Amino acid sequence: MNTTIIIGAGASGLLCGHELAKTGENVIILEQSNKSGRKILASGNGRCNLSNTDLQMKYYNTDDWRIAAIINNFDAKKYFEKIGVLVRQNGKLLYPRSNQSLTVKNALMNNYNNVALIENCEALKITKQGKGYIVTTTLGDYYGDNIVIATGSPASLLSGKNNYDLVKQLGLKITKLYPSLVQLKTKPAYRSLKGVRVKCIAHLYVDKQLIESQEGEVLFSENGLSGICIMQLSRLLPHYQGIKEISLDLMPDYGQKELADLLQKRRQDFNDYYLAGIFNDKLAKVLENVANLKDWRFLIKDTYGIEKAQVISGGVSLEEVNENLEVNKYPNIYLTGELLDVDGDCGGYNLHFAFASGYHVAKTIINGKEGLDATNK
Ligand SMILES: Cc1cc2nc3c(=O)[nH]c(=O)nc-3n(C[C@H](O)[C@H](O)[C@H](O)COP(=O)(O)OP(=O)(O)OC[C@H]3O[C@@H](n4cnc5c(N)ncnc54)[C@H](O)[C@@H]3O)c2cc1C
């Protein structure tokens, strides 16, 4: 019987292992940390936004047809319900009904009887041997007929920071890496507003040109701005040169003139309290010195970097793999998840790709490379 070694017990590696285990394949999962599925646990603020019902490719950084097929052939709701996780929908976002990321991780690790999961075991090197490969690790050597590299990215450092070492040793091309879905450092920044949230529209301007707008919640942080709509806008930053600004429209449901009239009347009626009845009290205090509540400008100084990013944009170039995510130069070595140059918006898109790619590779290994039917729909 063949042995598959999966390097990395994260979202894509665990799901790949789960699928292979069901068929009785020999599976060894090597995990460098002492905590498998750490990013699954951290995802969605501990609630795990595991997928989205709207999987158009415009929400990803690629329109590669092979990636589109993998993403669209995987029905996350159906898959997780089949393995015991009831899924609830919040708008287009999918979560476990338990509202707990742990439910997802536990379901993936259920029935791992024929899987050897070895934690605190960092894979250091892969060398060809016969038809398969030897994986050299901090705990010794392991032989696998198939190797799945599922080492993720250094985003937020929850999956370590040497995620690309193995693929670099194999000589695979890695595209430029950027922190994506990340908080911004801005000028001004308001320490007093740390933790305050406001519903608004955030606009991204580069050299005074409007680039994109996002409606939602902005969260103030010590040195700048965060929240889902700011993280979404952060995805665009690497693609533009120039002076970058965020403008917050705090009263999007009011026109400029309507707002001026409202504020004038409130000043007459409530004196110094005219803003306090509209906004969080700390925010109201700051806003007394802001000239235009529909265009509150923040210069973007920087992002919070890879350490605070939810994902990394960039990774192993898709030129290096075929439609089975098998490395062109190394038959039977497969790549999954965020390690690849595939990243998506906030909203479950990154976990969806991790799960879908783990599923696709497992099906490829199980069914062989010919006549592959890797859909669970
Ligand atoms: C705070 C946070 C919140 C997030 N929330 C969401 C969300 O709600 N929805 C969403 O879609 N996405 C979310 N994401 C992104 C999502 O979690 C990742 O895109 C996804 O986990 C990537 O899966 P993966 O399998 O590629 O890698 P990972 O899940 O990162 O797994 C990689 C594993 O490989 C291990 N590893 C690395 N190198 C080695 C080695 N040499 N040897 C052995 N093991 C190794 C790591 O320790 C890790 O366990 C979030 C990310 C963060 C940081």
The ligand as an SDF file (V2000), in Angstrom:
LIG
                    3D

 53 58  0  0  0  0  0  0  0  0999 V2000
   -6.1160   35.4340   12.5620 C   0  0  0  0  0  0  0  0  0  0  0  0
   -6.5750   34.7880   11.2760 C   0  0  0  0  0  0  0  0  0  0  0  0
   -7.9260   34.6770   11.0050 C   0  0  0  0  0  0  0  0  0  0  0  0
   -8.3550   34.1010    9.8080 C   0  0  0  0  0  0  0  0  0  0  0  0
   -9.6960   33.9740    9.5770 N   0  0  0  0  0  0  0  0  0  0  0  0
  -10.1180   33.4140    8.4160 C   0  0  0  0  0  0  0  0  0  0  0  0
  -11.5140   33.2050    8.1780 C   0  0  0  0  0  0  0  0  0  0  0  0
  -12.3820   33.4420    9.0490 O   0  0  0  0  0  0  0  0  0  0  0  0
  -11.8890   32.6890    6.9650 N   0  0  0  0  0  0  0  0  0  0  0  0
  -10.9690   32.3680    5.9950 C   0  0  0  0  0  0  0  0  0  0  0  0
  -11.3600   31.9190    4.9190 O   0  0  0  0  0  0  0  0  0  0  0  0
   -9.6350   32.4900    6.2250 N   0  0  0  0  0  0  0  0  0  0  0  0
   -9.1940   32.9950    7.4080 C   0  0  0  0  0  0  0  0  0  0  0  0
   -7.8520   33.1120    7.6390 N   0  0  0  0  0  0  0  0  0  0  0  0
   -6.8980   32.5620    6.6190 C   0  0  0  0  0  0  0  0  0  0  0  0
   -6.8400   31.0210    6.7240 C   0  0  0  0  0  0  0  0  0  0  0  0
   -6.7620   30.6280    8.0800 O   0  0  0  0  0  0  0  0  0  0  0  0
   -5.6400   30.4730    5.9470 C   0  0  0  0  0  0  0  0  0  0  0  0
   -5.6810   30.9560    4.6310 O   0  0  0  0  0  0  0  0  0  0  0  0
   -5.6490   28.9390    5.9400 C   0  0  0  0  0  0  0  0  0  0  0  0
   -5.5360   28.4400    7.2650 O   0  0  0  0  0  0  0  0  0  0  0  0
   -4.4910   28.3970    5.1040 C   0  0  0  0  0  0  0  0  0  0  0  0
   -4.5000   26.9880    5.2040 O   0  0  0  0  0  0  0  0  0  0  0  0
   -3.1930   26.1520    4.8540 P   0  0  0  0  0  0  0  0  0  0  0  0
   -3.5330   24.7400    5.0340 O   0  0  0  0  0  0  0  0  0  0  0  0
   -2.6510   26.6000    3.5550 O   0  0  0  0  0  0  0  0  0  0  0  0
   -2.1130   26.6110    5.9450 O   0  0  0  0  0  0  0  0  0  0  0  0
   -2.1740   26.5990    7.5330 P   0  0  0  0  0  0  0  0  0  0  0  0
   -3.5550   26.4190    8.0170 O   0  0  0  0  0  0  0  0  0  0  0  0
   -1.4270   27.8080    7.9500 O   0  0  0  0  0  0  0  0  0  0  0  0
   -1.3290   25.3000    7.9080 O   0  0  0  0  0  0  0  0  0  0  0  0
    0.0310   25.1610    7.6320 C   0  0  0  0  0  0  0  0  0  0  0  0
    0.6250   24.2000    8.6520 C   0  0  0  0  0  0  0  0  0  0  0  0
    1.9170   23.8020    8.2380 O   0  0  0  0  0  0  0  0  0  0  0  0
    2.7800   23.7620    9.3720 C   0  0  0  0  0  0  0  0  0  0  0  0
    4.1570   23.8450    8.8640 N   0  0  0  0  0  0  0  0  0  0  0  0
    4.7730   24.8880    8.2660 C   0  0  0  0  0  0  0  0  0  0  0  0
    6.0260   24.5450    7.8900 N   0  0  0  0  0  0  0  0  0  0  0  0
    6.2040   23.2510    8.2650 C   0  0  0  0  0  0  0  0  0  0  0  0
    7.2920   22.3320    8.1470 C   0  0  0  0  0  0  0  0  0  0  0  0
    8.4410   22.6580    7.5290 N   0  0  0  0  0  0  0  0  0  0  0  0
    7.1490   21.0900    8.6660 N   0  0  0  0  0  0  0  0  0  0  0  0
    5.9920   20.6980    9.2740 C   0  0  0  0  0  0  0  0  0  0  0  0
    4.9250   21.5430    9.4160 N   0  0  0  0  0  0  0  0  0  0  0  0
    5.0280   22.7940    8.8980 C   0  0  0  0  0  0  0  0  0  0  0  0
    2.3030   24.9380   10.2010 C   0  0  0  0  0  0  0  0  0  0  0  0
    2.7180   24.8700   11.5370 O   0  0  0  0  0  0  0  0  0  0  0  0
    0.7940   24.8390   10.0250 C   0  0  0  0  0  0  0  0  0  0  0  0
    0.2000   24.0130   10.9970 O   0  0  0  0  0  0  0  0  0  0  0  0
   -7.3970   33.6560    8.8400 C   0  0  0  0  0  0  0  0  0  0  0  0
   -6.0370   33.7630    9.1310 C   0  0  0  0  0  0  0  0  0  0  0  0
   -5.6250   34.3120   10.3350 C   0  0  0  0  0  0  0  0  0  0  0  0
   -4.1530   34.4080   10.6070 C   0  0  0  0  0  0  0  0  0  0  0  0
  1  2  1  0
  2  3  1  0
  2 52  2  0
  3  4  2  0
  4  5  1  0
  4 50  1  0
  5  6  2  0
  6  7  1  0
  6 13  1  0
  7  8  2  0
  7  9  1  0
  9 10  1  0
 10 11  2  0
 10 12  1  0
 12 13  2  0
 13 14  1  0
 14 15  1  0
 14 50  1  0
 15 16  1  0
 16 17  1  0
 16 18  1  0
 18 19  1  0
 18 20  1  0
 20 21  1  0
 20 22  1  0
 22 23  1  0
 23 24  1  0
 24 25  2  0
 24 26  1  0
 24 27  1  0
 27 28  1  0
 28 29  2  0
 28 30  1  0
 28 31  1  0
 31 32  1  0
 32 33  1  0
 33 34  1  0
 33 48  1  0
 34 35  1  0
 35 36  1  0
 35 46  1  0
 36 37  1  0
 36 45  1  0
 37 38  2  0
 38 39  1  0
 39 40  1  0
 39 45  2  0
 40 41  1  0
 40 42  2  0
 42 43  1  0
 43 44  2  0
 44 45  1  0
 46 47  1  0
 46 48  1  0
 48 49  1  0
 50 51  2  0
 51 52  1  0
 52 53  1  0
M  END
$$$$
